[in-house]
Amino acid sequence: MQQQWTKEAILEIYNKPLMELLYEAATVHRKYHNPLEVQISTLLSIKTGGCPEDCGYCPQAARYHTDIETNDLMSVSQVKAQALRAKSNGSSRLCMGAAWRNIQNNDEFDQVLEMVKTVNELEMEVCCTLGMMTEDQANRLADAGLYAYNHNLDSSEEHYKEIISTREYGDRLKTIDNANKAGISVCSGGIIGMGESDADRCSMLEILANMSPQPKSVPINALVAVEGTPLEEQEPVPIWDMARMVATTRIVIPKAVVRLSAGRTDMSDEGQALCYMAGASSIFAGDKLLTTPNPDISEDKKLFKILGLQPKAPFVDGDQPVSNDRYKECMSTKGNVKWNRPGHKIERNEAAKARAKVARKGA
């Protein structure tokens, strides 16, 4: 029977003396995982920029002025070429991200379905992060061969309202539920360093840990403060906070792959090694995570050699999906769901939006 967690119990773990916390997390990690294996994943932005949301951390939000290069949806052949490159560099999973609020039933979604089928046939785990998703859309992605769907909670439900005003927390939970119903592996985590409290961090973990089933993978991101976004002045996350968050996640969601995600460029090799000891068992490789910097794959390979780590093979934690032509049924014909908008305004986000308007006028 799955253990039920309270925020208070998770906080008690999070606040343990660091050496005790790391030892406990490492013990749990070795019980459920090979500590010398780390999954290498590649995150590919298949459609960059122009997102209508107001997420305070995101340089892809159209309302902020961040100077990122926007791109239309990539072609299937472009994605296949990038997938083959990633595979040759040791990646066993390709995660495709599009700067969408939610999936629309249109030609672009049909194109993404073809991408999923194509990458699955390369014997790589295929993950997508496409925004909010209906049950029908989840089923079509599963039929195309999708292995995992990423939809992060970002933070606690309380702090979420201070970061995003254009999406409801409940809709994020619905999307995760829709992925589960379709038999898709759920990837869901969050970002630390957005001004949240330790209690907020543990509240997010409480929600994830009490999901049934628990997420198969949990990304832990450190905020990368991008100029032009509302959170541009946030201080970098201390490595000790990352280690605590990774270790606590490992203990309360023991079977999940804990992903050491955004923010690795600010971590020393020693800091990353500490996170591996605490239970991190996956990284994103490549020079970018969507639009933010990431360590070069050659640097990751050097560190793996020093630490004696090996890349994890694909489909160790689940069978490879079998693509079938059901994903082609009713292509681009079903109506689109109208997702909720909370309606409140976040002063910091509105100020960044106003600055962006001034910057664009002066350009």
Secondary structure, DSSP 8 states (H G I E B T S, - for coil): ------HHHHHHHHTS-HHHHHHHHHHHHHHHS-TTEEEEEEEEEEEBS-B----TT-TTBTTS------B----HHHHHHHHHHHHHTT-SEEEEEE--SB--SSHHHHHHHHHHHHHHTTT-EEEEE-SB--HHHHHHHHHHT--EEE---BS-HHHHTTT-SSS-HHHHHHHHHHHHHTT-EEE--EEE-SS--HHHHHHHHHHHHTSSS--SEEEEEE----TTSTTTT-----HHHHHHHHHHHHHHSTTSEEEE-TTGGGS-HHHHHHHHHHTEEEEEESSEETTEE---HHHHHHHHHHHT-EE--TTSSS------GGGGTTTTTS------------HHHHHHHHHHHHHHHH-
